[in-house]
């Protein structure tokens, strides 16, 4: 599991995917989420605006990321 450090109170799922360099631009987020398995705290998630707070776990195609502050 990789820690992702944020300096804001939360990050959206779309911002996280862009931050991780999994896509080239923010416009690709919706398509990326539809085509890939994304889990938020072990539950399927498909909303790019989902707010993710410190200590939340996001799994994208088998890679786990823990949000830390």
C-alpha positions as CSV (number, residue, x, y, z in Angstrom):
1,X,0.0,0.0,0.0
2,X,1.3,3.4,-1.0
3,X,0.7,6.6,1.1
4,X,-0.6,9.6,-0.8
5,X,0.1,12.8,1.1
6,X,-2.4,15.7,0.7
7,X,-2.2,19.2,2.2
8,X,-6.0,19.9,1.9
9,X,-8.8,18.5,4.1
10,X,-9.9,16.2,1.3
11,X,-9.2,15.2,-2.4
12,X,-11.8,14.1,-4.9
13,X,-11.5,10.8,-6.7
14,X,-10.9,12.5,-10.0
15,X,-8.1,14.7,-8.5
16,X,-6.5,11.6,-7.0
17,X,-6.5,9.7,-10.3
18,X,-4.9,12.8,-12.0
19,X,-2.4,13.2,-9.1
20,X,-1.3,9.6,-9.5
21,X,-0.6,10.2,-13.2
22,X,-3.0,7.5,-14.3
23,X,-4.5,9.8,-16.9
24,X,-3.2,12.6,-19.0
25,X,-5.9,15.2,-18.4
26,X,-8.9,15.7,-16.1
27,X,-11.3,15.2,-19.0
28,X,-10.3,11.5,-19.1
29,X,-11.4,10.8,-15.5
30,X,-15.0,9.7,-16.2
31,X,-13.9,7.2,-18.9
32,X,-11.1,5.9,-16.7
33,X,-13.5,5.2,-13.8
34,X,-15.9,3.5,-16.1
35,X,-13.2,1.2,-17.6
36,X,-11.2,0.4,-14.5
37,X,-12.0,-1.2,-11.1
38,X,-12.0,1.5,-8.4
39,X,-12.8,0.6,-4.8
40,X,-13.2,3.2,-2.0
41,X,-12.8,1.6,1.5
42,X,-13.5,-1.8,-0.2
43,X,-16.7,-0.6,-1.9
44,X,-17.1,0.0,-5.6
45,X,-17.0,3.7,-6.5
46,X,-17.8,5.4,-9.8
47,X,-18.3,9.1,-8.8
48,X,-15.3,11.3,-9.8
49,X,-16.4,13.9,-7.3
50,X,-16.3,11.5,-4.3
51,X,-14.5,13.2,-1.4
52,X,-11.6,11.2,0.0
53,X,-10.3,12.1,3.4
54,X,-7.1,11.1,5.3
55,X,-7.1,7.4,6.4
56,X,-9.4,6.4,3.5
57,X,-8.2,3.6,1.3
58,X,-8.6,3.7,-2.5
59,X,-7.8,0.7,-4.7
60,X,-7.4,1.2,-8.4
61,X,-6.8,-2.0,-10.5
62,X,-5.3,-3.8,-7.5
63,X,-3.0,-1.0,-6.3
64,X,-4.0,0.4,-2.9
65,X,-3.4,4.0,-1.8
66,X,-3.9,5.4,1.7
67,X,-4.6,9.1,2.0
68,X,-2.5,10.8,4.6
69,X,-2.3,14.4,5.8
